[in-house]
């Protein structure tokens, strides 16, 4: 473990602040900068020569500050790797395009069922640099790892690494799916004999040229997968009727089963944790039912693959609210699913015009501008048995501070409509009684 005397931290968000606190606790001199607080940053103005620059996930390798640091020979280190280098317990790391947070939470629950103390960290839970400073030593760290964090890892080596899926995502930053997929595989780059690599059965052929040090375990719903979800079961573990017993989350269940075996857990830990599982907020979260109309908050769906997953998990007529700031430019591949599943599409944010142009020959599109207007428009047209689904397929940064705020606004609008209907019902009851 190398300790630094002088360090530069890029980013003053959660991960940047955690990195700064960790470095200062070790006696380092730290300067933290961010676009919002230091827009006129100049390397020449620094009062010291940093040994390392710690990158928060928001800083890509193409950021001008990062390019300047690289040109000057300053080593670049992910906050994830900084924290990992201070660990004193084994690590499970999960990456992929969709479903990471849900899987990390389930793994933490599964370990708890088996009597292990696990801490979620990375993109979900604590920043890694904060998790390694907790007063109680965990038995496991379970990390959610993004492609942004994997851009600058060098020595990072999880004991158990999981790639859930590779779907079009963050192509605004990574340019193409090939680059994106190669970044995901960096999770396994430093693995050694005794470590466990877990990959989707259908992706192994695409990774045939990757120099794995261990033979990957495979998972999925296909025949031939090492861990297969089939008819509600993974091997002898019965998951029928659980949150994961559906075509969207079935593969994830098989991946978690593989992790359970890698960690030496009894099968009962997998089943019991699945049956007790409580979904995370903003992920297919039921927030209200008003006069027989369900309101489902899936604000975390910030790409088209996430929106497709939400539609496949929905039943009945769906009034879909989508839009925001798009990550992807090819919108065509979802048209058939929209035609099959969606009654009407209510568009918000910057991507509205592009989405309408791409999809209006497959589904009725109603431009609404803002989320509040979209909820009202969907409510006017919904009938009992319908679902109003917020699954935007875009980031929220054109109108909100993040997907959390977007989901909260949606839930508030649903609650407002519920109260309006309740008040109207009370008023009608009093009229009848009067």
N, C-alpha and C positions, 0 to 999 in steps of 0.2 A: 504494500500500500504506500503510494507516494504522497507525501504531504507537501503542499505548495507554500512558498513564502509570499508570493504576490500573484493575484489572480484577477482576471477581468470576467465579469458575469454579464452576458447579454440577455436582457429580459428581466423585468421586475414584477412578473406575475408570481403565481404560487411556486412554481418550480425554481424560478430565479431567486426568490427570497429564501427558499429552503437551501439552495446551493450556497448562497451567501452566508447563511447562519452556520451551516456545517463547516465551511472554510474558516470562518472567524473563530469557531470553537476550537479549531486546530492551530490558531495563532497566525493565520494568514492575513495579509493586508489585501482588502478586496475593494474594487470599484465596480459598481453596478450601473449599467446604462440601458436605456430603452428608447425606442422611437418616440414614445409619447412624452418622455421627460427630458430626453437629451437629443433633440432633433439635429442640433448643430455639432454633434460629436466629431472630433478630429483626433486621430491617433497621436498626432504630434503634441496635443495638449495634455496627454497623460503624464502624470508626475512620476511614473515608474514604468519599468519594462515587465509586463506580465509574463509569467512562466507558462500560463495556460489561459485560454478563453473558454468559459463554460457556456454552452449554448442552450437556451430554453427552446422548446419545440417550435415556437413561432418564428424563429430565425432560420431561413433556408440557407443552403450553401451559396445561393445566388444573391443573397442580400449584400449590398455594397460594403457594409462594415465587415461582414464575414470574409468576403473576397480580399479586402485590404489586410485583414489579420493573417489570412493564409499566405498572401504574397510576402508579408513580412516575416514569415516563418514561425508565427505564434501557433502552437499546437491547439487544435480545436477538440473539445471534449463535450459530449452530451451530458446533461444533468443526470440522466438515467445512469450513465456509466460511472460518473463521479459517485453517486450514491451506492451503486452496486459494489464498487471497489471497497466500500467500508462495511459491507455486510458481514454478519457472523452466523449465518444460517443458510440452508439451501434455498434455491430460488426456482419458482415456476414462472415462465414468461409466456404470455399469450399475445399473438399479433393476428392480424387479419383485417378484412375490409368492414365486416359487420358482425355484431354480436359479442364483441370482446368484453364489454363491461358486464353483460349478463353472465357470461361464462366465468369471468373472474369471481363474481359474487357467488356463483354456485360452487366453484372450487373452494372458496373460503368456507362456505357453509358445510361442504362435504368434509373438509378437514376438521372443522369444529365437531361434526357428528362423530368423528373418530377420536375425539379428545385432543386434537392438535390445535395450537394457537397460531393462526395464520393472519397476516396483515395484508390487505389489498393496497397496492401502490402503483405509481406510474400515472397513466392517464385517468385512472379511476382510484379513488382513495387518496392516500397520502402521496405527495411527491416522494420519490425514492430517497432523496437526500434527507427528508424528514423521517421517513419510516425507519431508517437505520439508526436514528437517535432516540427512538422511543425508550422509555425507562425499562420496560419489560422485554426481554429477548424473545422474539417469536420463534416458533418451530419452523415456519416457512414464510417467505415473502412471495406473494402472488402478484406479479406485475402485468399490467396492461401496457403494451408497447406499441407505439405508432410508427409508421414509416418515417415521420419527421425525426423521431428519436434515433432511428436506425441509420440515418444518413451519416452520422459521425461516430458510431461505435467502432472500436478497434479490438479491445480485449474482452468485451462483455460476453459472458458465457453462462447461460442458465443451466441448472441441473436438469430441468425438464422444459423443453420448448415446444410450443404449440402454434402451428399456423392453421387458423380456422378456415379461411377462404381467401381467394384473390379475385376481386371484382372491380370494375372500373370505379375509381375513387381518387380524389386528390390529383387528378390529372392536370389541373390548373397549375400545380407545383411540380409534378414529376414528368409531365409532357406525354408519356405514353405508358401503356399497360406493361410493356416489357421492363422498363426501368422500375416501375412500381413493384412488379413481382420480384425483381432482383433485389430490391431493397428489403423486402419481407424476408428473403432467404438469408440475409445477413444475421438474422437471429441465431442461425445454426453454425455460423462461420467458425467459431472457436471451440465447438464442442469436442469432447474427448471421449475415449472409451469409458463406459459407465454412465454417461449422460443419456438422456432419452429425447429423441426428436419425433414429433407427432405431426403428420401431414395428412391432408385430404387424399383419399385414394385416387381421385380423379386428377390430382395435381402432380403426382409423383413422376409421371412421364415428362411433364413440362420442366421438372427439376432434375432431369436425368444427368445433365452435365455438371450439376453442383457437387463439389467435393465433400460429401458427407463423411464424417469420421465414424459415424455409427449408422447402422441400417435403420431407416425410419420405420416407425410404427405407422400404420395407416388406419383411417376411420372413414365412415360415410354410411350411406344407405345402399350402396351398390354391392352386389355379390362379388366377393373377392377382397373386400376391405377387412383388415385385421380386426377392427372393432366395428361391428355393423349394427345399426338400428334397423330392426325389422319387426313389423307387426307389434309395435309397442314395447319391444324388449331390446336390450343390448346383452347378448349372451343369456345368462340366467337372471339378469336383473330386470324386474318388471317395472316399466315406467308408464304403463297405460293410465290415462286419465290425469297425468301430470301436465304442468305448463309446457313441457318439452315434447309431448306426444302429438306432434303435427309435422307436416312435411317441411316446414321452414326450420324448426329447431332440432329436428331429429338428428342431423349430422353432428350438431354441437353436443348432443347427449352422448354420442359415441366417442367424441373427443374427450369429454370429461371422464368417461369410463376408462379410457386409456391412461389418463392422468392418475386416476385413483389406483390403478394397478402399479404404475410407475412409482407411486408414493407408498406402496405397500398397505393400502387401506382395504378394509373388508367391503364386499359388495353392498352390504346393508347401509354403509355410509352414503353411497351414491343414491340408492333408492329413497332412504329416509330424508335426505336433504332435498331431493327433487319433489317429494310430496309436501314438504314444508316450505317450498320456495315462494318468496314474495317478489314479484317483478320490480325492477327499478323504476323510478319515476321517469316519465317522458318516453317510455318504451312500451308501446301497445298498452297504455295505462287507461283503464276505464275511469273516467272522471265524473260522469253523471249519466243518469237515464231520465229523460223528460218525456212524459206521455208516450212511453214505449219506444222512444228514439234514443239510441245509445251514442254517447260522445266518447271517442277514443283518442287519447293524446299520444301520438307517436312522433313528437317533435324532434327526437334524436335521429330520425331518419334523414340524414343530410346528403344522401346520394340516391340515385335511381334504384340501385339494388335494394336498399333499405325500404324504399317505397313499395317495390314489388313484393318484398317479403311481407309487409304489412297487409297488402291487398290479399295475398294468399291466406293470411290468417283471419281474414274478415269474412263474415257470412251475411247473407241478405243483400238488399240494395245498399250501395255505398255512395255517399256524398263525400267526395275527396277534396280536401283543401291542400293545395300544393303551391310551391313557388318560394322565392327568396333570392339569394345570390347563388347562381349555378356553379357547380364544380365541373360539369361535363357539357360537351357540345353536341354529342350524338344522342338525340332523344328518341330516335326512331324505334329502338328495339323493345320498348314497353307498350307500343300501340295496341298490340293484340290483347294484352292483359287488361289494359284500360277499357277496351271495347267489351270485354267479357265481364268485368267486375264492377265498373263504375257507372252509376246512374247519371251523375253530373260532376263536373270538375270546376272548382272555384279557385281562381288563380290570384295570387298575391305577389307583391314584390317585384324586383328587377327582372326576374325571368319570365314574367307573365306573357309578354308578347312572343317570345321564342317558344314557350310551351304551347301557347294557343296555335301558333303557326304549324307546329309539329303534330299536334294532336286533334285539331278541331274536326278532321275528317273521320275520327274514330269515336269521339265522345263529345257531348255537349259541353262547351267551355264558357264559363261566365267570369270575365275579368272583374275583380272586386277591389283591387288596390291593397287594402289593409285587412288584417286578420279579422278584426271585429266585424267588418262588413261581410266578409266571407261566411262567418259563423251565422250571422243573421240571414243571409241569403239561403244558406243550406237549410236552416231551420224552417224557413217559409215553405220550402218544397218537400221536406221530409214527412213521412207518414209512419205510424207505428210499425215497428219491425225493422226500420232503416237504421243505418249507422252513419254518423257524421265523423269522419276520420281526418285528423290532421296528420299527414305524413308528407312533409314538404319536398323531399328529394333535393333540397338545397340547404346551404348554410343560412343563418338568420341575420347576418351582420349588416344587411341593408336596412333593417328596421328595428333590430333588437340587439341587446348586448350578448346574447348567446341563445342556444336552444332552450335553456332552462326558462329564461324570461318568456320566450315565445310560447312554450307549453303552459306556463302559468297564466298568460293572457287568455289562451284558449280555454283553460279550466275555469277561469273567472267568468268568461262569457257564457259557458255552459251553466255555471252556477246562477248567473244573473237570469238566464232564461227559465231555469227551474223555479227561482223565486217569483218571477213574473207569473208563471203558470199557477203556482201555489196561491198567490194573492188573488188571481182571477178566479180560481176555484172557490176560495173563501168568500169572495164577493158574490158569486153566483149562488152559493149555498145559503148565504144570509138573505138573498132576494127570495129564494124559494121558501125559506122559513118565515120571512116577514110577511 
